[in-house]
Amino acid sequence: MAWLILTIAGFFEVGWAVGLKYTEGFTRLWPTLGTIASMVVSLFLLGVAMKSLPVGSAYAVWVGVGAVGTVLLGIFLFGESANPARMISVALIVAGIVGLKISTPAEPPTPPAESREESR
């Protein structure tokens, strides 16, 4: 379930990254409010996912989903270049996301043990 939540958080990251373009420097009210809402939801869901996923894997996958989604929407919405080098780079990010998913242990991480010794 944490991976699904993390993926949804990544989609909201795409929403706020693309939303920034529509805010025109935060001068348009509704796009600005939508962008801020996407930021809040994205970070909240990332935090929820990190309760049961390792921080390194969770953050890297979140950023990767956001990067891939933002590049693809940039191509489709804004006519950005889809040259072979960009597409290969996006494919490498996707491969990294899949690699992290496959190699991340299924059990939740344990927090570091707190020292029981008192400072003197």
Backbone as CSV, one residue per row, in Angstrom:
resi,resn,N_x,N_y,N_z,CA_x,CA_y,CA_z,C_x,C_y,C_z
1,MET,0.814,-1.197,0.000,0.000,0.000,0.000,0.864,1.270,0.000
2,ALA,2.014,1.198,0.680,2.893,2.369,0.749,3.403,2.768,-0.635
3,TRP,3.663,1.772,-1.493,4.140,2.087,-2.844,3.063,2.796,-3.655
4,LEU,1.828,2.387,-3.487,0.720,3.053,-4.181,0.588,4.497,-3.701
5,ILE,0.654,4.685,-2.393,0.577,6.038,-1.825,1.735,6.887,-2.344
6,LEU,2.916,6.293,-2.402,4.085,7.013,-2.902,3.913,7.406,-4.369
7,THR,3.357,6.516,-5.161,3.113,6.819,-6.577,2.113,7.959,-6.723
8,ILE,1.060,7.931,-5.928,0.072,9.019,-5.961,0.730,10.328,-5.536
9,ALA,1.594,10.271,-4.522,2.330,11.468,-4.101,3.161,12.010,-5.259
10,GLY,3.763,11.110,-6.030,4.540,11.528,-7.200,3.681,12.199,-8.253
11,PHE,2.460,11.691,-8.439,1.545,12.327,-9.397,1.187,13.743,-8.947
12,PHE,0.975,13.919,-7.645,0.695,15.270,-7.148,1.924,16.166,-7.289
13,GLU,3.122,15.582,-7.204,4.326,16.369,-7.447,4.341,16.871,-8.887
14,VAL,3.950,16.008,-9.812,3.831,16.427,-11.214,2.835,17.578,-11.313
15,GLY,1.721,17.450,-10.601,0.694,18.489,-10.625,1.220,19.838,-10.190
16,TRP,2.003,19.849,-9.114,2.480,21.166,-8.678,3.630,21.670,-9.531
17,ALA,4.444,20.772,-10.069,5.526,21.229,-10.944,4.960,21.859,-12.217
18,VAL,3.978,21.197,-12.817,3.335,21.749,-14.014,2.500,22.970,-13.639
19,GLY,1.870,22.917,-12.481,1.062,24.042,-12.015,1.862,25.325,-11.893
20,LEU,3.138,25.197,-11.522,3.980,26.393,-11.417,4.014,27.168,-12.728
21,LYS,4.007,26.444,-13.827,4.020,27.097,-15.149,2.765,27.957,-15.331
22,TYR,1.629,27.424,-14.877,0.356,28.123,-15.058,0.145,29.274,-14.069
23,THR,0.910,29.314,-12.991,0.732,30.407,-12.023,1.281,31.728,-12.546
24,GLU,2.152,31.637,-13.563,2.820,32.826,-14.112,3.465,33.641,-12.993
25,GLY,4.324,32.962,-12.240,5.034,33.636,-11.151,4.142,33.931,-9.964
26,PHE,3.178,33.076,-9.723,2.206,33.219,-8.629,1.378,34.497,-8.757
27,THR,1.094,34.891,-9.998,0.271,36.080,-10.228,-1.172,35.721,-10.577
28,ARG,-1.464,34.435,-10.781,-2.827,33.998,-11.105,-3.363,33.194,-9.923
29,LEU,-4.491,33.638,-9.363,-5.003,33.085,-8.108,-5.305,31.597,-8.181
30,TRP,-6.166,31.159,-9.094,-6.616,29.768,-9.097,-5.500,28.781,-9.413
31,PRO,-4.668,29.054,-10.407,-3.536,28.145,-10.603,-2.593,28.112,-9.390
32,THR,-2.421,29.254,-8.739,-1.577,29.302,-7.546,-2.161,28.452,-6.431
33,LEU,-3.461,28.582,-6.185,-4.099,27.785,-5.133,-4.044,26.295,-5.456
34,GLY,-4.261,25.940,-6.714,-4.169,24.537,-7.120,-2.762,23.985,-6.955
35,THR,-1.779,24.801,-7.286,-0.387,24.391,-7.147,-0.031,24.181,-5.680
36,ILE,-0.428,25.101,-4.836,-0.155,24.970,-3.399,-0.861,23.745,-2.827
37,ALA,-2.098,23.515,-3.235,-2.834,22.329,-2.766,-2.116,21.053,-3.200
38,SER,-1.630,21.012,-4.434,-0.891,19.835,-4.908,0.393,19.633,-4.116
39,MET,1.068,20.732,-3.776,2.285,20.630,-2.963,1.985,19.999,-1.612
40,VAL,0.938,20.495,-0.965,0.582,20.002,0.368,0.218,18.523,0.311
41,VAL,-0.631,18.144,-0.637,-1.048,16.739,-0.753,0.158,15.860,-1.073
42,SER,1.009,16.305,-1.980,2.184,15.529,-2.367,3.097,15.272,-1.172
43,LEU,3.398,16.309,-0.419,4.280,16.152,0.741,3.623,15.323,1.839
44,PHE,2.328,15.504,2.048,1.616,14.707,3.051,1.687,13.220,2.693
45,LEU,1.376,12.888,1.444,1.398,11.482,1.029,2.816,10.909,1.058
46,LEU,3.808,11.718,0.720,5.194,11.270,0.835,5.502,10.904,2.283
47,GLY,5.079,11.746,3.208,5.295,11.463,4.626,4.606,10.193,5.081
48,VAL,3.387,9.975,4.599,2.656,8.749,4.945,3.413,7.532,4.413
49,ALA,3.864,7.597,3.169,4.590,6.468,2.574,5.891,6.191,3.318
50,MET,6.553,7.243,3.789,7.830,7.070,4.483,7.682,6.412,5.852
51,LYS,6.460,6.304,6.339,6.268,5.593,7.604,6.637,4.122,7.468
52,SER,6.512,3.567,6.269,6.805,2.145,6.105,7.789,1.844,4.976
53,LEU,8.373,2.862,4.382,9.390,2.654,3.346,10.684,3.337,3.782
54,PRO,11.822,2.819,3.359,13.084,3.495,3.666,13.107,4.892,3.047
55,VAL,13.642,5.829,3.780,13.621,7.224,3.347,14.331,7.415,2.004
56,GLY,15.455,6.766,1.804,16.199,6.934,0.555,15.430,6.443,-0.655
57,SER,14.858,5.259,-0.544,14.077,4.707,-1.657,12.829,5.534,-1.907
58,ALA,12.131,5.886,-0.835,10.880,6.637,-0.983,11.135,7.985,-1.647
59,TYR,12.138,8.705,-1.173,12.398,10.028,-1.730,12.840,9.930,-3.192
60,ALA,13.726,8.984,-3.490,14.204,8.840,-4.868,13.071,8.470,-5.822
61,VAL,12.185,7.580,-5.404,11.062,7.196,-6.260,10.111,8.368,-6.429
62,TRP,9.833,9.096,-5.358,8.949,10.271,-5.423,9.492,11.292,-6.428
63,VAL,10.770,11.598,-6.309,11.396,12.548,-7.231,11.388,11.990,-8.655
64,GLY,11.658,10.699,-8.801,11.682,10.084,-10.125,10.332,10.119,-10.810
65,VAL,9.283,9.756,-10.070,7.927,9.812,-10.638,7.604,11.248,-11.042
66,GLY,7.957,12.191,-10.181,7.710,13.594,-10.498,8.481,14.062,-11.716
67,ALA,9.737,13.655,-11.807,10.561,14.075,-12.946,10.045,13.492,-14.255
68,VAL,9.760,12.200,-14.257,9.270,11.554,-15.480,7.935,12.156,-15.899
69,GLY,7.023,12.289,-14.953,5.713,12.848,-15.274,5.794,14.275,-15.777
70,THR,6.672,15.061,-15.165,6.811,16.458,-15.572,7.417,16.567,-16.971
71,VAL,8.405,15.746,-17.265,8.982,15.751,-18.617,7.925,15.364,-19.648
72,LEU,7.173,14.301,-19.364,6.159,13.848,-20.329,5.063,14.893,-20.530
73,LEU,4.598,15.506,-19.445,3.583,16.556,-19.607,4.161,17.782,-20.309
74,GLY,5.436,18.074,-20.070,6.081,19.170,-20.791,6.073,18.930,-22.291
75,ILE,6.293,17.688,-22.670,6.271,17.332,-24.095,4.863,17.475,-24.656
76,PHE,3.877,16.917,-23.950,2.511,16.893,-24.476,1.764,18.216,-24.318
77,LEU,2.013,18.957,-23.247,1.269,20.206,-23.021,1.970,21.442,-23.579
78,PHE,3.295,21.449,-23.523,4.024,22.666,-23.865,4.906,22.519,-25.097
79,GLY,4.827,21.373,-25.763,5.598,21.178,-26.985,7.096,21.101,-26.773
80,GLU,7.526,20.685,-25.581,8.958,20.560,-25.327,9.535,19.419,-26.163
81,SER,10.819,19.449,-26.345,11.501,18.473,-27.195,11.369,17.047,-26.655
82,ALA,11.173,16.114,-27.586,11.142,14.686,-27.249,12.262,13.986,-28.005
83,ASN,13.439,14.595,-28.009,14.551,14.015,-28.758,15.021,12.711,-28.104
84,PRO,15.752,11.909,-28.850,16.174,10.602,-28.329,16.953,10.676,-27.010
85,ALA,17.809,11.655,-26.864,18.589,11.764,-25.623,17.672,11.977,-24.416
86,ARG,16.665,12.820,-24.561,15.714,13.045,-23.457,14.932,11.782,-23.152
87,MET,14.479,11.094,-24.185,13.670,9.890,-23.973,14.490,8.764,-23.339
88,ILE,15.756,8.647,-23.748,16.634,7.654,-23.119,16.855,8.016,-21.654
89,SER,17.042,9.297,-21.379,17.226,9.744,-19.998,15.999,9.437,-19.150
90,VAL,14.817,9.684,-19.687,13.573,9.367,-18.970,13.479,7.860,-18.736
91,ALA,13.836,7.072,-19.741,13.802,5.612,-19.588,14.760,5.154,-18.490
92,LEU,15.912,5.800,-18.374,16.857,5.451,-17.311,16.288,5.783,-15.933
93,ILE,15.570,6.898,-15.825,14.927,7.236,-14.551,13.887,6.180,-14.204
94,VAL,13.085,5.785,-15.187,12.075,4.740,-14.962,12.758,3.445,-14.526
95,ALA,13.863,3.093,-15.169,14.598,1.884,-14.779,15.091,1.992,-13.337
96,GLY,15.535,3.167,-12.944,15.966,3.378,-11.563,14.826,3.229,-10.574
97,ILE,13.659,3.750,-10.931,12.478,3.615,-10.070,12.124,2.139,-9.901
98,VAL,12.097,1.416,-11.005,11.776,-0.018,-10.953,12.831,-0.758,-10.133
99,GLY,14.096,-0.421,-10.340,15.170,-1.053,-9.577,15.037,-0.825,-8.085
100,LEU,14.695,0.385,-7.688,14.502,0.668,-6.263,13.314,-0.099,-5.708
101,LYS,12.241,-0.170,-6.479,11.055,-0.906,-6.025,11.393,-2.378,-5.815
102,ILE,12.092,-2.961,-6.761,12.435,-4.385,-6.685,13.417,-4.667,-5.547
103,SER,14.361,-3.773,-5.328,15.432,-4.037,-4.364,15.149,-3.553,-2.949
104,THR,14.047,-2.853,-2.749,13.726,-2.363,-1.410,13.081,-3.482,-0.606
105,PRO,13.577,-3.723,0.612,13.011,-4.795,1.434,11.528,-4.579,1.712
106,ALA,10.806,-5.693,1.838,9.359,-5.629,2.065,9.018,-5.190,3.479
107,GLU,9.859,-5.533,4.444,9.528,-5.183,5.827,9.807,-3.710,6.084
108,PRO,9.024,-3.102,6.964,9.239,-1.685,7.255,10.573,-1.474,7.961
109,PRO,11.201,-0.329,7.722,12.470,-0.051,8.387,12.250,0.182,9.876
110,THR,13.258,-0.141,10.647,13.172,0.121,12.083,13.916,1.412,12.375
111,PRO,13.329,2.241,13.227,14.017,3.492,13.556,15.276,3.200,14.362
112,PRO,16.261,4.086,14.304,17.483,3.853,15.065,17.177,3.805,16.556
113,ALA,17.874,2.930,17.248,17.673,2.800,18.693,18.182,4.049,19.387
114,GLU,17.398,4.508,20.322,17.816,5.671,21.092,18.771,5.213,22.186
115,SER,19.730,6.023,22.436,20.689,5.702,23.488,20.008,5.824,24.838
116,ARG,20.208,4.836,25.685,19.597,4.832,27.013,20.490,5.524,28.039
117,GLU,21.696,5.834,27.627,22.608,6.476,28.566,22.254,7.945,28.720
118,GLU,22.374,8.406,29.922,22.110,9.823,30.189,23.405,10.601,30.025
119,SER,23.296,11.797,29.497,24.473,12.663,29.385,24.790,13.220,30.757
120,ARG,26.056,13.273,31.041,26.464,13.809,32.353,27.346,14.983,32.186
